Amino acid sequence: MDEKEAVRSYVEAEAAGKAGEPILATSFNPPDDPIAARVYRVDFTPGEAWIGDAPKWWWVVVSKLPMNLYDGEKFTADEAYSFHLGVMLRYAHSQGYPDVPDFLLDWTATGAPSD
């Protein structure tokens, strides 16, 4: 499965609806950015499980960190990337990694946290 197919599948599974074709909106790369990542815009049609308003589209952040999606109507691509890094830092800290920068550097180098 290529990256775009993985993004579409992820949106449909996590957001319970029909995802459109993922469109690469922007990329972030070291040394200017802490973690290499791509941000896709994915149009969205909510499924029957949705009660109330659903986003019309999502930002999906793809990197060596776990994939995540963010409401496209509430964030810019840059904000989604920044928010994603913050969420991952907090998650790492909650899992007991005392030196979060080293944790992130290790994860991005290997694709998984070290034990």
N, C-alpha and C positions, 0 to 999 in steps of 0.2 A: 504494500500500500504506500503510495507516495504521500508527501506532506499535505498537499491540498485535500486528498481523500481522507487522511487522518483528521484534518481540521473539520471537514464537513461532518464526518462520523461523530466526532467529539461533540459538536454543537447539537446534533440531533439527539444524541444520548443524554447530554447534560441539560439541555433546555427543553426537551420534549416537544419537538416541532420539526418542521421541514427547513433545512438549510439550503441556501443558494450556493452558487459557485464562489469559493473563497477567492478574494482579490488581495494580493500583497499590497499593503498600504505603505509600509516603511520597514526599514531594517535598522538595527542598532548594532554597532560593532566596536570592540575595544581598539585602540586605547581610549577613545573618546567616551565610551559607555562601559559600565562595569561588566555587563554580561551580553554576549552576542544573542540577539533575538530577532525574530521576524514577527510583525503584527499584521494579521489578515483582517479584512472587513468581510463579514458574512451576513447577507440579507437573510431574514428569518420570517417564517410564517408559523405562528404558534399552533400546537396541537390541541386536541380536545381537553387535555388535562389542565390547561391554563384557565385560571379564574381571574378576571380583571385584565388590565393592560399588560401586554408583553412588549419587549423592545422590538423595534422594526428591523434592527440589525445588531450584530455583536462585533466587538474586537476580540480576536483570539491571539494570545501571546504564545509563541512557540520558541522554545529554547531548550537547553539541557535540563532546565528546571521543569517541574511538572507543568503541563499545559493548563491554561485557564482562560475563561471567557469573561468579558466585561461589557456592560450595557453601552452600546454605541451611541445612545442618545445622551448619556451622562458623562462620557469621557472622550477626550481626544486620543489619538493613537499614542502620543507621547505620555499622556497621563495614565493610560492603561499600562504601558511599559513600566513607568515609575511606580504605580500602585502595585503591580505584580512583583517587582523587586522587594517592596516593603512587606507584602504578604509573605513572601518566601523567607525573608529575614526573620519575621516574627515566628513563622512556622519552625524554622531551624532552631531558634532560641527555645521554643516550647518543647522541642524534642531533646533538649539538653546539650546542644552544641554550644560550648562557652565562647568560642572564637568564631563568630559568624562569618567574617570575611574568609578565613581559611576554609570553613565549611563550604562556602559558595565556590571558592576557587577549586577545591577538591571535586565538588559535584560537577562543575562544568568541564573539568578535565577528564573525568571518568564516566560521566552520565549517571552516576549514582552516588549516594553518600557513602563515606567509608564507615566501617563498624568500629 
